[in-house]
Amino acid sequence: MTNPARAVQEFRLPDLGEGLTDADWVHWAVAVGDRVELNQVIGEVETAKATVELPSPYGGTVEELLVEPGQTVPVGAPLLRIATEDGPAEPAGDSGGPSRPSVLVGYGPGDAPQSRRATRRASADAGRARDGDPPPARPDAKPGARKLAALLEVDLDTVTGTGRGGVITRDDVRRTAGHGDEPTAGHGEEPTAERPHSPAPEPSPERTTRIPVGGVRKRTAEAVSRSAFTAPHASVFLTCDATATVDLVSTLRASPAFEGVRPTALSIVTRALLHAIADEPSLNAHWDDDTGEIVLHHDVHLGIATATSDGLKVPVVREAQRLSLPRLARSIAEVADRARTGRSTPSELTGSTVSVTNVGVFGVDGGTPILNPGESAILAVGAISDRPWVVDGALAIRKVVTLSLSFDHRLVDGEQAGRALATIGAFLGDPVPMLLADT
């Protein structure tokens, strides 16, 4: 009986879409000598927008791992080599032979892209373990914790998670590595001086700490730098009475139309922004450097600035101008939750045409936000608080908020920005007639 010929296949980092040119390798889920099945998850990469699990496009035996955790890998660079027994041998990386259907993000032919959780479930029974034994459960850790564990050479199986539901956090990894105040609760032994460490943040003689930058933080730094030194920023401010908006939110929370979703003042603010864009379309535009033209977007793809454990992310509500208020509130809550829990795909975190950031959740009154690259405006919403306010000639305590609108002065003049912000303020001061007019 003739043994099938072994072919060595080289898996390269696929094009993850949305203009991304590289990614940081976070974690290997396989080792040299492991048997992998088609579409089994082999590891994780962190892009500018999200952490993505990569499934193998081949079944076979892992022969070589070509990148290290923490390494920045360009699209098209080889990740690993897998020995298969699918046909005649061919050189690693050879593109000859029968053509294969195009594959997205490393998925096998005919498979549609899935979310990280769906991919994990689909690959759980893919035969990762040898001799039919079930593999050990994969530790549940946040993407930032996985990356830090790889840098510090900490085995996540030895870490006890203290996050919600036992999720492993960065602090848990630091404690296990001996960089925290005390060892992780439940860990079997104290960290020792002999514990091996990779190049990790360590104090210098000047009592400073150097932290390697990658993933979301690196891309955020690049984006805001590009925006700050490319688009001429200007900002306008408005403090307004939002008492009617706060009262409306309380009423809407008891409405059957909002069952299953909790409307917030941000829901009304974003509707007010959409109303202002209808009157001032230059807020939903971008400057084309190649042609020197202003490009007006007919659809509003609303970016929601969201603070996550991995850094700032901007998930997008597509065609927000078409959504009713209940659907808008639900969509904002959903995309923000997916971003915070690391379930967003790169496509869900790109393509916004205008953004809003709610700095009020941190208890501050306002700020001057930097434009998301490729956008002409971003609205910042401060904290809504009780302040003295003159109503009908008498002093009263009202719910007051400060709004700030940063804009690209190449596209938007101060007159347009001022009118838009005044429209938003008037909307918050008396939202019901405005909402009825938008229906």
C-alpha positions, 0 to 999 in steps of 0.5 A: 500500500502506497503511503500518501505523499506529504505536502508542506503548506505555508499559511501566510497572514491573510488580508483581514480587510478594511485597509489593514496592512499588518497585525500583532501576533497575540497567542499560539493555540497550537505547537510544533508536532500538533495535529490540526484539522481544517478550520481549527483555530491556530492562534490570535492576531490583534489588528488596529480594530479587533482581536481575530482568531485565525483558523487553519486552511489546512489539515495536517501536522504543524512543522514550524511556527514562524512568528513569536507572540508580540511580533508585528506581522505584515499581511502576506508574511508566513505564519506557520508550516503544516505538513499535509497528506492531501496530495503530491508534495510541493514546496512550501508557499508554492502557489501552483496547482489547481486554484482554490476558492478565495478564502476570507481571514483564513477560513476554508473554502465554502465557509462563511466568516464567523464571530470569534465565539462562533469560530471557537464553538465550531472548532471545539470539536475539530480534533485538537487533541490526540488519540481521541482525548478531549483537549483541556478547556482554553482559559477565558481571558481578555485579548489584552491579557493574552497579549501581556501573558505572551510578553511575560511568558505566563501560562494562562492555565496557571492564572486565576481570573478575577474578572466578571465570570472568572475572566482573566484580566491584565492585573491577574497576569501581572500578579502571576508574573510577579509584577503585582502587589501579591500573587494571584489568588489560588495560585499554587506558589509564590513567584520566584526570582527564577521565573523566566521573563520575556522583555517586560516593562521594568523600572529603569534607574530613573524610576520609569517604566517602558511599555511596548506599544502594539495593537489597538493602542499603537493604531490609535496613536497613529490615527490621532497623530495623522488626524491632528497633523492633517486636518486643521481642527477647530471646535465650538462649545455650547452649554444648554438646558437638557432637563426635557431630554432627561425627563423624556428618557425617564418616560421612554424607559417605561414605554413598550417600544423600548422593551429590552433596551435601556434608552439613555440621554446619548440616544437623544443626543445622537438623534439630535446630531442626525437632525443637525446633519440633515441641515448641515451635510458638511458634517457628514463628509470627508476631504479627498486629498488625491482630488482636492474635493469634498465628498458628501456621504448620503448615509450616516455611519455613526461612530460611537467612541467606546473605552475598552480594556484594549484601548479606544474603539469606535464601533459603527452604527450603519445608516443611522439616519434610517433608524427609529429612536428605539432601533437607534438606542438598541444599535448603539447599545449592541455595538458598544457592548460588542466592542467592550467584550472584544467580539467586534470584527474589523469591519464593525469597527471601520467606516464611520462618517461622523462620530460621537464621544460621551466623555460625561460618563467619566464625570467631566464637563467637556473636551475637544475631541480629535477627529477620527481620520477621514471624518469632518466632525465629532461631537463630545457630550459632557456630564449632565448635572444639576446647575443653576439656570435662568428660566423665564427670568427666575433662577432654577435648578436644571439638568445642564450639559456642555457640548463641544463639536470639533470639525475639519476647517477645510470642509466646515466653516465656523458658521456651519458648525455653530448652527449645527451645535445650536440645532443640537442644543435646541433639540435637547431643550425640547426634544419631543417636537423634533422627534415627531418632526423626524418620524 
